[in-house]
């Protein structure tokens, strides 16, 4: 799965070739890993963190007379949380705020954490272990080389995986039959995943159990991915479409200690928090630099809405590495196309029995990205290096315009190198609905993707593409080199529709594309979908050295105009050692002046990366991280919380993601109190939407698997009574308490109340605690509960005397309406109700009643709920 880089030596060119016009400089701040946030941010007294420089910029960028520069000196910038940029961070008056590398230096921005303390576990087989590994991750890097998550069968080499084939798809039993020889070594199926190649998509399903039936065994996946997969009509599960002779789908298995039999393989036992690794020849685990990712999104650029975008920012010469992505571990990953994954499969009555591989109605979303941009204009990402990334490297999600992505190198990327534009209106809109919003500022428009090297991508999500665009308009994808992908090279368009969409005048010209579709089928070096308006161009591209894998279900196509594609002029593309010409599948009207055997040496010589940017082809790796300045876990405010006593849950320890907390997204949805990804909300506020006059804070938007930790000092041995102040508008919320990794309570249910601002207390008792300093973990085991505080005492009298009383700040309304959907603000304030017959209908009605942008909760009559974003 990890492909070898195909270029040699490392050189970083000077900033002058980034193509940015250098304006007069108003101010310059410096950041260095050995700096101090108490310093002035000068060259001789640099800041330590990027966020300290960000605050300094915000203090002076209100009225700019020149560019403001933040210079990052060489070294490792270990992020414990996502760095969030908003419209408050951008430039003004046409001047830029630039975050850039010092000349000739390589600052590494890492979302990783070190794994240390290795001891030998199995000397005969050279298997080592590291204990007390608390993070969760799906990638591991040893001495700057990607290790292999233990799998069967083993990889052939660094570039190619080996596979087995199913013996049968059991659609009635919603399971897969395989040869027993392929699973006989598995002692515990609970951790195992099957990675299944279905036509143009790779699908990851966690296994519930394995049933041995003699010569064959049945693999039964877990839900929700099991149900979703066996409802889908496409991609086509079962005997491979158009295969002659007929063949079953290819698969491999992953994530079991039983699979560790080749050097470089690893397995994380998440229950026991032990990481196992079979060392490669020459690796000394006592001195090896071992890195695991922990932060999903390193940089997040998010304008408030399409009227308040982030403007005039540039990021230049930076190195990004070690992002995390855990969705496949939590609920599988069903790739629909281009690594946009199913979050639901809808009933499709027109196709008959949709329960059995027969629905063509889907809801989907996109993978996380290491660098994410939404609602931004005149934004530049130039001369950077992205590597050792779990999912997508750089994603311009929506609302982007007049932006430049140029001269960047992408390699060892789990999903796409670059994604741009929406692939659907939102996660509640069926994907075949043509995307063409009323707010044209939402559409990614006049963005340029130029002179980028996208090599060795799709290593984790084989159905991703090199450069993927949803519904952009006036996009320029020119002079890039895309190579070593498992599916298509460049993909533009979505929706499978001939109806009018947001797209028009999209240009895909002068690119070099080679060694693509190395695993899956129904792909093309250039692939398009749907009505693309007018003025589209696919011209002067050099396409070479492409074949169809022996594992593919069926064929691939050269330039592929798939369903509904229209509006393009295709001409003068050249081919070598590759199938040539244009393939069409239910396409619309295009102008095709292209033959399959066309050759022009000038086109071959000038396609791909232009001269001034060819230096990026020499970059083979990111710097080895130095974690000597790692931020340790420490109590918030510097003092351990006392037991007996009250713990305010918003005061979780310092340390960051996977150290002092684990939160499933990078945004503090409540946007109050602390600057990290934990969702803190206002408590007892007169205006919960704007968090005015709050009496305190609470933890909200909780999801199973999240947790927070608190350094505590237990005064004496004993079993303690506890009381927690909690709220929830659902009956699915719960949590559990642990001390130093051991459970001290059973699961504690949070009773369903009227809403998320009506707090009440619940009581319980712990197991015996021992005197001294410990780490208390509050583990979230249910959905959407708010937690304010927990107090501990040895007696009921002491508990009652602690001075904190439960106060009802809720708003209760008698709706007197059977079947009404309730609408809440992000902080849990009940706004009112709408009458609707479905969640989709309720969403539309709720949008009509809301006047302010933000996150909202809609609760159905049956108690289920969904979140929606209003811009």
GISUL-V871900 format. One record per helix or strand. SS is the DSSP state (2 for helix, 1 for strand). FROM is the first residue (numbers start at 1). LEN is the number of residues. If there is no record, write none. Layout:
ss=SS from=FROM len=LEN
ss=SS from=FROM len=LEN
//
This chain:
ss=2 from=15 len=4
ss=1 from=25 len=7
ss=1 from=47 len=1
ss=2 from=50 len=9
ss=1 from=67 len=6
ss=1 from=75 len=4
ss=1 from=83 len=3
ss=2 from=87 len=3
ss=1 from=97 len=5
ss=1 from=107 len=4
ss=1 from=112 len=3
ss=1 from=119 len=4
ss=1 from=127 len=4
ss=1 from=141 len=2
ss=1 from=145 len=2
ss=1 from=148 len=2
ss=1 from=151 len=2
ss=1 from=164 len=2
ss=1 from=168 len=3
ss=1 from=175 len=5
ss=2 from=180 len=3
ss=2 from=189 len=3
ss=1 from=193 len=6
ss=1 from=201 len=12
ss=1 from=216 len=6
ss=2 from=225 len=7
ss=1 from=232 len=1
ss=1 from=250 len=5
ss=2 from=257 len=3
ss=1 from=265 len=5
ss=1 from=274 len=5
ss=1 from=290 len=4
ss=1 from=295 len=1
ss=1 from=299 len=4
ss=1 from=305 len=1
ss=1 from=308 len=1
ss=1 from=310 len=7
ss=1 from=319 len=3
ss=1 from=323 len=1
ss=2 from=327 len=5
ss=1 from=333 len=5
ss=1 from=340 len=6
ss=2 from=349 len=3
ss=1 from=359 len=1
ss=1 from=362 len=4
ss=1 from=369 len=14
ss=1 from=385 len=5
ss=1 from=392 len=10
ss=1 from=404 len=3
ss=1 from=409 len=5
ss=1 from=418 len=3
ss=2 from=440 len=3
ss=1 from=445 len=1
ss=1 from=448 len=3
ss=1 from=453 len=3
ss=1 from=467 len=3
ss=1 from=473 len=1
ss=1 from=476 len=3
ss=1 from=481 len=3
ss=1 from=490 len=3
ss=1 from=507 len=3
ss=1 from=512 len=3
ss=1 from=526 len=3
ss=1 from=531 len=9
ss=1 from=542 len=3
ss=1 from=559 len=3
ss=1 from=566 len=6
ss=1 from=574 len=3
ss=1 from=582 len=3
ss=1 from=591 len=3
ss=2 from=601 len=6
ss=2 from=611 len=8
ss=1 from=634 len=1
ss=2 from=636 len=3
ss=1 from=641 len=3
ss=1 from=645 len=4
ss=1 from=654 len=1
ss=1 from=657 len=1
ss=1 from=661 len=2
ss=1 from=680 len=4
ss=1 from=687 len=1
ss=1 from=692 len=1
ss=1 from=696 len=4
ss=1 from=707 len=8
ss=1 from=718 len=10
ss=1 from=734 len=6
ss=1 from=742 len=2
ss=1 from=748 len=2
ss=1 from=760 len=10
ss=1 from=772 len=9
ss=1 from=786 len=8
ss=2 from=796 len=5
ss=1 from=820 len=5
ss=1 from=830 len=6
ss=2 from=839 len=11
ss=1 from=854 len=6
ss=1 from=865 len=6
//
